[in-house]
Each structure stands twice: as C-alpha cells, then as structure tokens.
Amino acid sequence: MHTYGHNDVFLAFQQELDARHDKYERLVKLSRDITVESKRTIFLLHRITSAPDMEEILTESESKLDGVRQKILQVAQELSGEDMHQFHRAVTTGLQEYVEAVTFQHFIKTRSLISMDDINKQLVFTTEDTGKENKTPSPDAPDKQCGTWRLKITPVDYLLGVADLTGELMRMCINSVGNGDIATPFEVSQFLRQVYDGFSFIGNTGPYEVSKKLYTLKQSLAKVENACYALKVRGSEIPKHMLADVFSVKTEMLDQEEGIS
C-alpha cells in the first residue's frame, strides 16, 4: 500500500522553495529601486561643484537618501528571521550603490570617510515612522515586539561601495577644475591616497571583487595625482578653462601607457 507521507514532504519543500524564490525576486526588485534612487542622489550631488546653493542640494540629497532608506527598511522586513547569506546576492548591488551615495554625500560635507558602523546606525528602523509599513510581524522573530528592524551592510558591500566612490570623486575633481576650483582636486587626491592605502592593506586577502576594484582604484588615484602634479607645476599659467584638459590629457596618456581602453 502506498503512503502519501513522502508527497506531503515534497509538497512542503516545494512550497518553501516557491516562497523563497518569490522573496528573492522581491528583493532583487527592491535592490534595483535602491540602485536607481542612489544613482539619482549621486547625480544630484555632482551639481554641487557648479551650484551656488550647496546647502539646498545637500538637503535635497538627504531627503532622497531617506527615500532610499525606506526601501532598505522593506529589505530588512523581508530578511527578518531569514538567513541573510542566502539572500545577500539579491540585494548586494543596491546596498553597494547606497554606500556609494552616502559616502559621497559625507565626503562633500566633511571631506572624510563615513564608517561602516555609522552607515549601519542609520539603518535601524522603528515602525512608528511608517505606520502603513507594519505588516503584522510574526511573533517568533526577535526584535519584533517593539517593531524594530535593522539591516547591516556587510564589509564587502561597504568596501565595494567605497571603491566605486573613488570613481565619483575623480569625476568631481574634473568638474571642479573645470569651474576653476583648484582646492578640491588636492583634497580629493589626499583622500583617495588614504583610501588606496587602506585597500592595499587589505590587499589580496580580501574577497576577489575587492582586489579587482583595487586595480580601478589605482587608476583613479594615478589620474588625479598626475593632474594635481600638473596643477602644482603649471597651475598659475594654465587658464581656468584649460585646467579641465589637464585631467583629460593626463588620463588619456595614462590609459595608453597601461594599455587600457
């Protein structure tokens, strides 16, 4: 005689896998939204170099980032009681982009690097803020009684986000030089050097993606340092509108030397 026990087991597995797959898909969608909104914030922040109303742009960028954090809250709710590692791949791209936006904003304000802990402190949510978000939480998960959700950015998300930040800083350098601002490139150059030294310290012990980014970071640093060198040596003689060319010329020479692009 057949027993149907096995089928029940498989059915349960099937349902669990389906549920997991749906959750994964929802997370991928959220991650995409987080990426898009973070990119928009970065794009907005680039206007700082030419805009007179720096404070206004910073305020607008803050409200954009608040919007992104609302999406991250949804991610935290989806991941509540789950094993983060199983779903990390679904959300890592968005989280890296968010790190990039937050570190960029922080650099513009303070000329320093925001720590991973400080980023994570902003990702603790109490659902008083979002009445409608409260999706009748399951009682067994921790932290639920008080309606607190938190998402922790992983060191890899953080490092890869910071590595991408260096590309934005290089662009900021070029823009500011185009506007005749010679101070910014030197500040950026110093900052990039510190970031690069930090990455070199991790070196090849870190994950593969991190050492891959190290190479790109080295490019950015070399380009900015070369341009700063040219500014230092010839700064006073170069008309402002030509200063931006210093960057692009140096960049092309560098790329040819290294056989890139």
Accessible surface in RSA format (square Angstrom, percent):
REM  Atomic radii and reference values for relative SASA: ProtOr
REM  Chains: A
REM  Algorithm: Lee & Richards
REM  Probe-radius: 1.40
REM  Slices: 20
REM RES _ NUM      All-atoms   Total-Side   Main-Chain    Non-polar    All polar
REM                ABS   REL    ABS   REL    ABS   REL    ABS   REL    ABS   REL
RES MET A   1   237.04 122.8 154.10 102.0  82.93 197.5 125.11 106.4 111.92 148.3
RES HIS A   2   157.43  86.0 142.07  98.7  15.37  39.3  91.95  94.8  65.48  76.2
RES THR A   3   110.34  78.5  91.85  93.1  18.49  44.1  73.61  98.9  36.74  55.5
RES TYR A   4   150.31  70.2 144.76  82.4   5.54  14.4 103.70  77.9  46.61  57.5
RES GLY A   5    40.13  49.5   0.00   N/A  40.13  49.5  35.91  98.5   4.22   9.5
RES HIS A   6   132.29  72.3 130.43  90.7   1.86   4.8  85.77  88.4  46.52  54.1
RES ASN A   7    87.96  60.7  83.83  81.0   4.13   9.9  22.61  54.4  65.35  63.2
RES ASP A   8    90.00  63.0  84.86  84.5   5.14  12.2  29.50  69.4  60.50  60.3
RES VAL A   9    79.79  52.5  76.07  68.9   3.72   9.0  79.44  69.0   0.34   0.9
RES PHE A  10   132.72  66.4 129.68  80.3   3.04   7.9 130.26  79.0   2.45   7.0
RES LEU A  11   105.60  58.8 102.56  73.4   3.04   7.6 105.11  73.8   0.49   1.3
RES ALA A  12    56.84  52.3  50.06  77.3   6.79  15.4  52.29  73.6   4.56  12.1
RES PHE A  13   111.83  55.9 111.72  69.2   0.11   0.3 111.76  67.8   0.07   0.2
RES GLN A  14    93.52  52.3  92.54  67.6   0.98   2.3  30.79  65.5  62.73  47.6
RES GLN A  15   110.05  61.5 104.80  76.6   5.25  12.5  39.38  83.8  70.67  53.6
RES GLU A  16    95.78  55.0  88.82  67.2   6.96  16.6  36.23  70.1  59.55  48.6
RES LEU A  17   110.65  61.6 107.87  77.2   2.79   7.0 108.02  75.9   2.63   7.1
RES ASP A  18    71.31  50.0  69.47  69.1   1.84   4.4  23.14  54.5  48.17  48.0
RES ALA A  19    59.27  54.5  50.12  77.3   9.15  20.8  56.71  79.9   2.56   6.8
RES ARG A  20    81.18  34.1  77.09  39.3   4.09   9.7  32.36  44.2  48.83  29.6
RES HIS A  21   109.30  59.7 104.55  72.7   4.75  12.1  77.74  80.1  31.56  36.7
RES ASP A  22    72.83  51.0  70.65  70.3   2.18   5.2  14.33  33.7  58.50  58.3
RES LYS A  23    34.84  17.0  34.84  21.4   0.00   0.0  15.74  14.2  19.10  20.3
RES TYR A  24    64.23  30.0  64.23  36.5   0.00   0.0  50.29  37.8  13.93  17.2
RES GLU A  25    82.65  47.5  81.14  61.4   1.51   3.6  27.16  52.5  55.50  45.3
RES ARG A  26   111.05  46.6 107.46  54.8   3.59   8.6  60.75  83.0  50.31  30.5
RES LEU A  27     0.00   0.0   0.00   0.0   0.00   0.0   0.00   0.0   0.00   0.0
RES VAL A  28    38.55  25.4  37.64  34.1   0.92   2.2  37.64  32.7   0.92   2.5
RES LYS A  29   135.98  66.3 135.83  83.3   0.15   0.3  89.28  80.4  46.70  49.7
RES LEU A  30    19.80  11.0  19.69  14.1   0.11   0.3  19.77  13.9   0.03   0.1
RES SER A  31     5.50   4.6   5.36   7.2   0.14   0.3   3.39   7.2   2.11   3.0
RES ARG A  32   143.09  60.1 138.83  70.8   4.26  10.1  61.74  84.4  81.34  49.3
RES ASP A  33    55.77  39.1  53.51  53.3   2.27   5.4   8.20  19.3  47.58  47.4
RES ILE A  34     0.62   0.4   0.62   0.5   0.00   0.0   0.62   0.4   0.00   0.0
RES THR A  35    20.57  14.6  20.57  20.9   0.00   0.0  18.70  25.1   1.87   2.8
RES VAL A  36    63.40  41.7  62.70  56.8   0.69   1.7  63.36  55.1   0.04   0.1
RES GLU A  37    46.76  26.8  46.76  35.4   0.00   0.0  19.16  37.1  27.60  22.5
RES SER A  38     0.00   0.0   0.00   0.0   0.00   0.0   0.00   0.0   0.00   0.0
RES LYS A  39   112.78  55.0 108.62  66.6   4.16   9.9  73.60  66.2  39.18  41.7
RES ARG A  40   128.44  53.9 124.56  63.5   3.88   9.2  36.65  50.1  91.79  55.6
RES THR A  41     0.00   0.0   0.00   0.0   0.00   0.0   0.00   0.0   0.00   0.0
RES ILE A  42     7.20   4.1   7.20   5.4   0.00   0.0   7.20   5.2   0.00   0.0
RES PHE A  43   155.44  77.8 152.77  94.6   2.67   7.0 154.49  93.7   0.95   2.7
RES LEU A  44     6.85   3.8   5.68   4.1   1.17   2.9   6.85   4.8   0.00   0.0
RES LEU A  45     1.03   0.6   0.00   0.0   1.03   2.6   0.00   0.0   1.03   2.8
RES HIS A  46    20.54  11.2  16.45  11.4   4.09  10.5  17.39  17.9   3.16   3.7
RES ARG A  47   123.10  51.7 118.67  60.5   4.44  10.6  50.03  68.4  73.07  44.3
RES ILE A  48    19.22  10.9  12.40   9.2   6.82  16.4  12.40   8.9   6.82  18.5
RES THR A  49    31.74  22.6   7.62   7.7  24.12  57.5  10.58  14.2  21.15  32.0
RES SER A  50    81.91  69.2  50.98  68.0  30.94  71.3  34.06  72.5  47.85  67.0
RES ALA A  51    26.33  24.2  10.35  16.0  15.98  36.3  14.30  20.1  12.03  31.9
RES PRO A  52   135.78  99.0  96.80  88.2  38.99 141.7 109.40  90.3  26.38 164.0
RES ASP A  53    54.73  38.3  45.02  44.8   9.71  23.0  29.78  70.1  24.96  24.9
RES MET A  54    74.85  38.8  73.44  48.6   1.41   3.4  43.96  37.4  30.89  40.9
RES GLU A  55   125.47  72.0 124.12  93.9   1.36   3.2  67.70 130.9  57.78  47.2
RES GLU A  56   115.62  66.4 107.88  81.6   7.74  18.4  43.05  83.3  72.57  59.3
RES ILE A  57     2.78   1.6   2.46   1.8   0.32   0.8   2.78   2.0   0.00   0.0
RES LEU A  58    12.56   7.0  11.43   8.2   1.14   2.9  11.43   8.0   1.14   3.1
RES THR A  59    92.73  66.0  86.64  87.8   6.09  14.5  72.65  97.6  20.08  30.4
RES GLU A  60    78.44  45.0  72.91  55.2   5.52  13.1  31.98  61.9  46.46  37.9
RES SER A  61     0.00   0.0   0.00   0.0   0.00   0.0   0.00   0.0   0.00   0.0
RES GLU A  62    55.90  32.1  55.90  42.3   0.00   0.0  39.46  76.3  16.44  13.4
RES SER A  63    69.32  58.6  59.32  79.2  10.00  23.0  43.16  91.9  26.16  36.6
RES LYS A  64    59.10  28.8  51.23  31.4   7.87  18.7  23.10  20.8  36.00  38.3
RES LEU A  65     0.67   0.4   0.67   0.5   0.00   0.0   0.67   0.5   0.00   0.0
RES ASP A  66    69.47  48.7  68.68  68.4   0.79   1.9  25.45  59.9  44.02  43.9
RES GLY A  67    37.36  46.1   0.00   N/A  37.36  46.1  32.70  89.7   4.66  10.4
RES VAL A  68     0.00   0.0   0.00   0.0   0.00   0.0   0.00   0.0   0.00   0.0
RES ARG A  69    17.55   7.4  17.55   8.9   0.00   0.0   6.77   9.3  10.78   6.5
RES GLN A  70    70.80  39.6  70.15  51.3   0.65   1.6  41.57  88.5  29.23  22.2
RES LYS A  71    65.29  31.8  64.79  39.8   0.50   1.2  29.10  26.2  36.18  38.5
RES ILE A  72     0.00   0.0   0.00   0.0   0.00   0.0   0.00   0.0   0.00   0.0
RES LEU A  73     1.62   0.9   1.62   1.2   0.00   0.0   1.62   1.1   0.00   0.0
RES GLN A  74    49.94  27.9  48.92  35.8   1.02   2.4   8.80  18.7  41.13  31.2
RES VAL A  75     0.00   0.0   0.00   0.0   0.00   0.0   0.00   0.0   0.00   0.0
RES ALA A  76     3.73   3.4   0.08   0.1   3.65   8.3   0.72   1.0   3.00   8.0
RES GLN A  77    27.18  15.2  13.21   9.7  13.97  33.3  13.11  27.9  14.07  10.7
RES GLU A  78    31.72  18.2  27.99  21.2   3.73   8.9  11.32  21.9  20.40  16.7
RES LEU A  79    15.51   8.6   9.83   7.0   5.67  14.3  10.01   7.0   5.49  14.8
RES SER A  80    34.71  29.3   9.31  12.4  25.40  58.5  13.22  28.2  21.49  30.1
RES GLY A  81    69.85  86.1   0.00   N/A  69.85  86.1  25.72  70.6  44.13  98.8
RES GLU A  82    57.55  33.0  35.44  26.8  22.11  52.6   4.51   8.7  53.04  43.3
RES ASP A  83    69.01  48.3  57.07  56.8  11.94  28.2  32.38  76.2  36.63  36.5
RES MET A  84    45.46  23.5  42.05  27.8   3.41   8.1  38.85  33.0   6.61   8.8
RES HIS A  85   155.00  84.7 136.39  94.8  18.61  47.6  87.83  90.5  67.17  78.2
RES GLN A  86    90.85  50.8  65.52  47.9  25.34  60.3  29.46  62.7  61.40  46.6
RES PHE A  87     1.45   0.7   1.45   0.9   0.00   0.0   1.45   0.9   0.00   0.0
RES HIS A  88    35.56  19.4  35.56  24.7   0.00   0.0  17.69  18.2  17.87  20.8
RES ARG A  89   198.98  83.5 183.73  93.7  15.25  36.3  64.32  87.9 134.67  81.6
RES ALA A  90     6.41   5.9   0.00   0.0   6.41  14.6   1.72   2.4   4.69  12.4
RES VAL A  91     0.71   0.5   0.26   0.2   0.45   1.1   0.26   0.2   0.45   1.2
RES THR A  92    24.64  17.5  24.64  25.0   0.00   0.0  23.03  30.9   1.61   2.4
RES THR A  93    82.52  58.7  81.26  82.4   1.26   3.0  57.15  76.8  25.37  38.4
RES GLY A  94     0.05   0.1   0.00   N/A   0.05   0.1   0.05   0.1   0.00   0.0
RES LEU A  95     0.12   0.1   0.10   0.1   0.02   0.1   0.10   0.1   0.02   0.1
RES GLN A  96    26.70  14.9  26.59  19.4   0.12   0.3   2.84   6.1  23.86  18.1
RES GLU A  97    19.29  11.1  18.55  14.0   0.74   1.8   0.68   1.3  18.60  15.2
RES TYR A  98     0.00   0.0   0.00   0.0   0.00   0.0   0.00   0.0   0.00   0.0
RES VAL A  99     0.00   0.0   0.00   0.0   0.00   0.0   0.00   0.0   0.00   0.0
RES GLU A 100     6.92   4.0   6.92   5.2   0.00   0.0   0.00   0.0   6.92   5.6
RES ALA A 101     0.00   0.0   0.00   0.0   0.00   0.0   0.00   0.0   0.00   0.0
RES VAL A 102     4.69   3.1   4.69   4.2   0.00   0.0   4.69   4.1   0.00   0.0
RES THR A 103     0.45   0.3   0.00   0.0   0.45   1.1   0.00   0.0   0.45   0.7
RES PHE A 104     0.33   0.2   0.33   0.2   0.00   0.0   0.33   0.2   0.00   0.0
RES GLN A 105    10.33   5.8  10.33   7.5   0.00   0.0   0.00   0.0  10.33   7.8
RES HIS A 106    48.52  26.5  47.38  32.9   1.14   2.9  29.25  30.1  19.27  22.4
RES PHE A 107     0.62   0.3   0.62   0.4   0.00   0.0   0.62   0.4   0.00   0.0
RES ILE A 108     7.89   4.5   1.99   1.5   5.90  14.2   1.99   1.4   5.90  16.0
RES LYS A 109   109.02  53.2  75.48  46.3  33.54  79.9  40.86  36.8  68.16  72.6
RES THR A 110    69.89  49.7  43.10  43.7  26.79  63.8  51.35  69.0  18.54  28.0
RES ARG A 111    84.05  35.3  67.01  34.2  17.04  40.6  41.61  56.9  42.44  25.7
RES SER A 112    46.29  39.1  43.42  58.0   2.87   6.6  38.09  81.1   8.20  11.5
RES LEU A 113    69.45  38.7  45.39  32.5  24.05  60.5  45.62  32.0  23.82  64.1
RES ILE A 114    15.73   9.0  13.45  10.0   2.28   5.5  15.73  11.3   0.00   0.0
RES SER A 115    49.75  42.0  43.97  58.7   5.78  13.3  45.06  96.0   4.69   6.6
RES MET A 116    50.91  26.4  48.14  31.9   2.76   6.6  46.64  39.7   4.27   5.7
RES ASP A 117    92.88  65.1  89.62  89.2   3.26   7.7  18.34  43.2  74.54  74.3
RES ASP A 118    61.17  42.8  58.28  58.0   2.88   6.8  11.26  26.5  49.90  49.8
RES ILE A 119     0.00   0.0   0.00   0.0   0.00   0.0   0.00   0.0   0.00   0.0
RES ASN A 120    16.79  11.6  14.33  13.9   2.45   5.9  10.41  25.1   6.37   6.2
RES LYS A 121   147.16  71.8 127.78  78.4  19.39  46.2  93.14  83.8  54.02  57.5
RES GLN A 122    75.65  42.3  59.96  43.8  15.69  37.3  30.79  65.5  44.86  34.0
RES LEU A 123     0.00   0.0   0.00   0.0   0.00   0.0   0.00   0.0   0.00   0.0
RES VAL A 124    65.41  43.0  43.90  39.7  21.51  51.8  43.90  38.1  21.51  58.3
RES PHE A 125    14.02   7.0  12.87   8.0   1.15   3.0  14.02   8.5   0.00   0.0
RES THR A 126    54.17  38.5  52.40  53.1   1.77   4.2  35.20  47.3  18.97  28.7
RES THR A 127     6.00   4.3   2.02   2.0   3.98   9.5   0.37   0.5   5.63   8.5
RES GLU A 128   136.84  78.6 107.92  81.6  28.92  68.9  70.59 136.5  66.25  54.1
RES ASP A 129   106.36  74.5  66.55  66.2  39.81  94.1  31.61  74.4  74.75  74.6
RES THR A 130    13.76   9.8   9.79   9.9   3.97   9.5  13.68  18.4   0.08   0.1
RES GLY A 131    58.23  71.8   0.00   N/A  58.23  71.8  38.53 105.7  19.71  44.1
RES LYS A 132   184.26  89.9 147.14  90.3  37.12  88.4 117.73 106.0  66.53  70.9
RES GLU A 133    18.49  10.6  17.52  13.3   0.97   2.3   1.74   3.4  16.75  13.7
RES ASN A 134    71.97  49.6  52.88  51.1  19.08  45.9  13.61  32.7  58.36  56.4
RES LYS A 135   135.86  66.3 117.20  71.9  18.65  44.4 106.24  95.6  29.62  31.6
RES THR A 136   129.63  92.2 109.22 110.7  20.41  48.6  87.20 117.1  42.42  64.1
RES PRO A 137    49.84  36.3  27.26  24.8  22.59  82.1  34.04  28.1  15.80  98.2
RES SER A 138    57.48  48.6  49.52  66.1   7.95  18.3  39.92  85.0  17.56  24.6
RES PRO A 139   123.26  89.8 101.39  92.4  21.87  79.5 110.68  91.4  12.58  78.2
RES ASP A 140   127.40  89.2  91.91  91.5  35.49  83.9  51.82 122.0  75.58  75.4
RES ALA A 141    11.15  10.2   5.16   8.0   5.99  13.6  10.16  14.3   0.99   2.6
RES PRO A 142   105.92  77.2  92.27  84.1  13.65  49.6 101.71  84.0   4.20  26.1
RES ASP A 143    59.23  41.5  48.53  48.3  10.70  25.3  12.02  28.3  47.21  47.1
RES LYS A 144    19.43   9.5  15.88   9.7   3.55   8.5   5.22   4.7  14.20  15.1
RES GLN A 145   157.97  88.3 116.67  85.3  41.29  98.3  77.61 165.2  80.36  60.9
RES CYS A 146    79.99  60.5  60.68  67.7  19.30  45.4  49.85 126.3  30.13  32.5
RES GLY A 147     7.35   9.1   0.00   N/A   7.35   9.1   7.11  19.5   0.24   0.5
RES THR A 148    16.67  11.9  14.61  14.8   2.06   4.9   8.31  11.2   8.36  12.6
RES TRP A 149    13.02   5.2  10.49   5.1   2.53   5.9  12.59   6.7   0.43   0.7
RES ARG A 150   109.31  45.9  87.94  44.8  21.37  50.9  30.88  42.2  78.44  47.5
RES LEU A 151     6.97   3.9   4.22   3.0   2.75   6.9   5.75   4.0   1.21   3.3
RES LYS A 152   135.62  66.2 127.46  78.2   8.16  19.4  94.19  84.8  41.43  44.1
RES ILE A 153     3.12   1.8   0.00   0.0   3.12   7.5   0.00   0.0   3.12   8.5
RES THR A 154    33.52  23.8  30.97  31.4   2.55   6.1  33.44  44.9   0.08   0.1
RES PRO A 155    79.49  57.9  78.97  72.0   0.53   1.9  79.49  65.6   0.00   0.0
RES VAL A 156    41.13  27.1  41.13  37.2   0.00   0.0  41.13  35.7   0.00   0.0
RES ASP A 157     0.00   0.0   0.00   0.0   0.00   0.0   0.00   0.0   0.00   0.0
RES TYR A 158    27.72  12.9  27.72  15.8   0.00   0.0  23.51  17.7   4.21   5.2
RES LEU A 159    32.10  17.9  32.10  23.0   0.00   0.0  32.10  22.5   0.00   0.0
RES LEU A 160     6.59   3.7   6.59   4.7   0.00   0.0   6.59   4.6   0.00   0.0
RES GLY A 161     0.00   0.0   0.00   N/A   0.00   0.0   0.00   0.0   0.00   0.0
RES VAL A 162     3.05   2.0   3.05   2.8   0.00   0.0   3.05   2.7   0.00   0.0
RES ALA A 163     6.75   6.2   0.96   1.5   5.78  13.2   0.96   1.4   5.78  15.3
RES ASP A 164    45.07  31.6  37.31  37.1   7.76  18.3  12.68  29.8  32.39  32.3
RES LEU A 165     0.19   0.1   0.19   0.1   0.00   0.0   0.19   0.1   0.00   0.0
RES THR A 166     3.08   2.2   3.08   3.1   0.00   0.0   0.00   0.0   3.08   4.7
RES GLY A 167    29.12  35.9   0.00   N/A  29.12  35.9  25.84  70.9   3.28   7.3
RES GLU A 168    22.75  13.1  22.72  17.2   0.03   0.1   0.00   0.0  22.75  18.6
RES LEU A 169     0.00   0.0   0.00   0.0   0.00   0.0   0.00   0.0   0.00   0.0
RES MET A 170    34.22  17.7  34.22  22.6   0.00   0.0  34.04  28.9   0.18   0.2
RES ARG A 171   126.25  53.0 124.77  63.6   1.48   3.5  36.25  49.5  90.00  54.5
RES MET A 172     6.54   3.4   6.54   4.3   0.00   0.0   6.36   5.4   0.18   0.2
RES CYS A 173     0.00   0.0   0.00   0.0   0.00   0.0   0.00   0.0   0.00   0.0
RES ILE A 174    57.59  32.8  56.83  42.3   0.76   1.8  56.83  40.9   0.76   2.1
RES ASN A 175    50.81  35.0  43.57  42.1   7.24  17.4  12.51  30.1  38.29  37.0
RES SER A 176     0.89   0.8   0.80   1.1   0.09   0.2   0.89   1.9   0.00   0.0
RES VAL A 177     0.00   0.0   0.00   0.0   0.00   0.0   0.00   0.0   0.00   0.0
RES GLY A 178    36.60  45.1   0.00   N/A  36.60  45.1  15.62  42.9  20.98  47.0
RES ASN A 179    82.28  56.7  48.53  46.9  33.75  81.3  20.81  50.1  61.47  59.4
RES GLY A 180    13.74  16.9   0.00   N/A  13.74  16.9   0.63   1.7  13.11  29.4
RES ASP A 181    51.85  36.3  44.30  44.1   7.56  17.9  28.41  66.9  23.44  23.4
RES ILE A 182    62.20  35.4  57.87  43.1   4.33  10.4  57.87  41.7   4.33  11.8
RES ALA A 183    63.49  58.4  50.85  78.5  12.64  28.8  59.91  84.4   3.59   9.5
RES THR A 184     7.93   5.6   7.93   8.0   0.00   0.0   0.26   0.3   7.67  11.6
RES PRO A 185     0.00   0.0   0.00   0.0   0.00   0.0   0.00   0.0   0.00   0.0
RES PHE A 186    63.81  31.9  58.99  36.5   4.82  12.5  59.50  36.1   4.31  12.3
RES GLU A 187    69.44  39.9  64.87  49.1   4.58  10.9  26.70  51.6  42.75  34.9
RES VAL A 188     0.00   0.0   0.00   0.0   0.00   0.0   0.00   0.0   0.00   0.0
RES SER A 189    13.55  11.5  13.49  18.0   0.06   0.1   1.80   3.8  11.75  16.5
RES GLN A 190   123.17  68.9 117.00  85.5   6.17  14.7  38.79  82.6  84.37  64.0
RES PHE A 191    11.77   5.9  10.03   6.2   1.73   4.5  11.56   7.0   0.20   0.6
RES LEU A 192     0.00   0.0   0.00   0.0   0.00   0.0   0.00   0.0   0.00   0.0
RES ARG A 193    93.41  39.2  93.41  47.6   0.00   0.0  37.14  50.8  56.28  34.1
RES GLN A 194   117.87  65.9 107.68  78.7  10.19  24.3  40.09  85.3  77.78  59.0
RES VAL A 195    12.49   8.2   5.19   4.7   7.30  17.6  11.99  10.4   0.50   1.3
RES TYR A 196    36.50  17.0  36.50  20.8   0.00   0.0  16.60  12.5  19.90  24.5
RES ASP A 197    71.80  50.3  64.64  64.3   7.16  16.9  28.89  68.0  42.91  42.8
RES GLY A 198    37.37  46.1   0.00   N/A  37.37  46.1  34.27  94.0   3.10   6.9
RES PHE A 199     6.65   3.3   5.30   3.3   1.35   3.5   5.32   3.2   1.34   3.8
RES SER A 200    50.95  43.1  33.85  45.2  17.11  39.4  34.45  73.4  16.51  23.1
RES PHE A 201   185.47  92.8 156.59  97.0  28.88  75.2 164.98 100.0  20.49  58.6
RES ILE A 202    48.55  27.6  42.63  31.8   5.93  14.3  47.67  34.3   0.89   2.4
RES GLY A 203    13.45  16.6   0.00   N/A  13.45  16.6  12.67  34.8   0.79   1.8
RES ASN A 204   131.32  90.6 103.53 100.0  27.79  66.9  33.07  79.6  98.25  95.0
RES THR A 205   127.32  90.6  90.31  91.6  37.01  88.2  89.20 119.8  38.11  57.6
RES GLY A 206    18.02  22.2   0.00   N/A  18.02  22.2   8.11  22.3   9.90  22.2
RES PRO A 207    51.04  37.2  37.03  33.8  14.01  50.9  50.16  41.4   0.88   5.5
RES TYR A 208   156.87  73.2 144.39  82.2  12.48  32.5 116.24  87.4  40.63  50.1
RES GLU A 209    75.95  43.6  75.94  57.5   0.01   0.0  26.24  50.8  49.71  40.6
RES VAL A 210     1.54   1.0   1.54   1.4   0.00   0.0   1.54   1.3   0.00   0.0
RES SER A 211    29.49  24.9  19.65  26.2   9.83  22.6  10.24  21.8  19.24  27.0
RES LYS A 212   111.89  54.6 102.37  62.8   9.52  22.7  66.20  59.6  45.69  48.7
RES LYS A 213    49.13  24.0  47.37  29.1   1.75   4.2  24.34  21.9  24.78  26.4
RES LEU A 214    30.13  16.8  30.00  21.5   0.13   0.3  30.00  21.1   0.13   0.3
RES TYR A 215   118.78  55.5 114.59  65.2   4.19  10.9 101.94  76.6  16.84  20.8
RES THR A 216    82.53  58.7  81.75  82.9   0.78   1.9  66.25  89.0  16.29  24.6
RES LEU A 217     1.20   0.7   0.29   0.2   0.92   2.3   0.95   0.7   0.25   0.7
RES LYS A 218   111.71  54.5 111.00  68.1   0.70   1.7  55.18  49.7  56.53  60.2
RES GLN A 219    15.04   8.4  14.69  10.7   0.36   0.9  12.23  26.0   2.82   2.1
RES SER A 220     7.10   6.0   6.84   9.1   0.27   0.6   0.27   0.6   6.84   9.6
RES LEU A 221     5.59   3.1   5.59   4.0   0.00   0.0   5.59   3.9   0.00   0.0
RES ALA A 222    27.56  25.3  21.78  33.6   5.78  13.1  27.39  38.6   0.17   0.5
RES LYS A 223    25.76  12.6  25.29  15.5   0.47   1.1   0.89   0.8  24.87  26.5
RES VAL A 224     0.00   0.0   0.00   0.0   0.00   0.0   0.00   0.0   0.00   0.0
RES GLU A 225    57.23  32.9  51.39  38.9   5.84  13.9  22.03  42.6  35.20  28.7
RES ASN A 226    49.55  34.2  47.34  45.8   2.21   5.3   3.49   8.4  46.06  44.5
RES ALA A 227     0.00   0.0   0.00   0.0   0.00   0.0   0.00   0.0   0.00   0.0
RES CYS A 228     8.13   6.2   7.70   8.6   0.43   1.0   8.13  20.6   0.00   0.0
RES TYR A 229   142.36  66.5 138.14  78.6   4.22  11.0  99.43  74.7  42.93  52.9
RES ALA A 230     8.50   7.8   5.52   8.5   2.98   6.8   8.50  12.0   0.00   0.0
RES LEU A 231     4.90   2.7   0.15   0.1   4.75  11.9   0.20   0.1   4.70  12.6
RES LYS A 232   158.65  77.4 129.40  79.4  29.25  69.6  91.27  82.2  67.38  71.8
RES VAL A 233    88.54  58.3  62.02  56.1  26.52  63.9  68.29  59.3  20.25  54.9
RES ARG A 234   114.25  48.0 114.25  58.2   0.00   0.0  33.82  46.2  80.42  48.7
RES GLY A 235    12.58  15.5   0.00   N/A  12.58  15.5   7.26  19.9   5.32  11.9
RES SER A 236   120.49 101.8  73.17  97.6  47.32 109.0  61.96 131.9  58.53  82.0
RES GLU A 237   122.43  70.3  92.76  70.2  29.68  70.7  48.18  93.2  74.25  60.6
RES ILE A 238    13.99   8.0   3.19   2.4  10.80  26.0   5.29   3.8   8.70  23.6
RES PRO A 239    61.32  44.7  48.48  44.2  12.84  46.7  61.17  50.5   0.15   0.9
RES LYS A 240   129.73  63.3 124.17  76.2   5.56  13.2  72.34  65.1  57.39  61.1
RES HIS A 241   139.51  76.2 119.96  83.4  19.56  50.0  92.89  95.7  46.62  54.2
RES MET A 242    82.12  42.5  81.10  53.7   1.02   2.4  65.53  55.7  16.59  22.0
RES LEU A 243     1.14   0.6   1.14   0.8   0.00   0.0   1.14   0.8   0.00   0.0
RES ALA A 244    26.37  24.2  24.56  37.9   1.81   4.1  24.77  34.9   1.60   4.3
RES ASP A 245    74.25  52.0  74.20  73.9   0.05   0.1  19.30  45.4  54.95  54.8
RES VAL A 246    16.04  10.6  10.22   9.3   5.82  14.0  15.87  13.8   0.17   0.4
RES PHE A 247     1.01   0.5   0.78   0.5   0.23   0.6   0.84   0.5   0.17   0.5
RES SER A 248    51.40  43.4  47.59  63.5   3.81   8.8  41.63  88.6   9.77  13.7
RES VAL A 249    78.87  51.9  78.69  71.2   0.18   0.4  78.87  68.5   0.00   0.0
RES LYS A 250    47.46  23.2  46.74  28.7   0.72   1.7  16.52  14.9  30.94  33.0
RES THR A 251    26.61  18.9  26.61  27.0   0.00   0.0  24.54  33.0   2.07   3.1
RES GLU A 252   105.07  60.3 103.01  77.9   2.06   4.9  38.33  74.1  66.73  54.5
RES MET A 253    86.56  44.8  84.83  56.1   1.73   4.1  66.90  56.9  19.66  26.0
RES LEU A 254    14.44   8.0  14.31  10.2   0.13   0.3  14.31  10.1   0.13   0.3
RES ASP A 255    21.97  15.4  21.97  21.9   0.00   0.0   3.84   9.0  18.13  18.1
RES GLN A 256   138.11  77.2 116.06  84.8  22.05  52.5  50.55 107.6  87.55  66.4
RES GLU A 257   133.78  76.8  92.61  70.1  41.16  98.0  50.29  97.3  83.49  68.2
RES GLU A 258    73.84  42.4  45.60  34.5  28.24  67.2  24.77  47.9  49.07  40.1
RES GLY A 259    68.38  84.3   0.00   N/A  68.38  84.3  34.91  95.8  33.47  75.0
RES ILE A 260    59.03  33.6  49.40  36.8   9.63  23.2  53.99  38.9   5.04  13.7
RES SER A 261   132.89 112.3  47.41  63.3  85.48 196.9  85.09 181.2  47.80  67.0
END  Absolute sums over single chains surface
CHAIN  1 A    14598.4      12306.1       2292.3       8496.8       6101.6
END  Absolute sums over all chains
TOTAL         14598.4      12306.1       2292.3       8496.8       6101.6
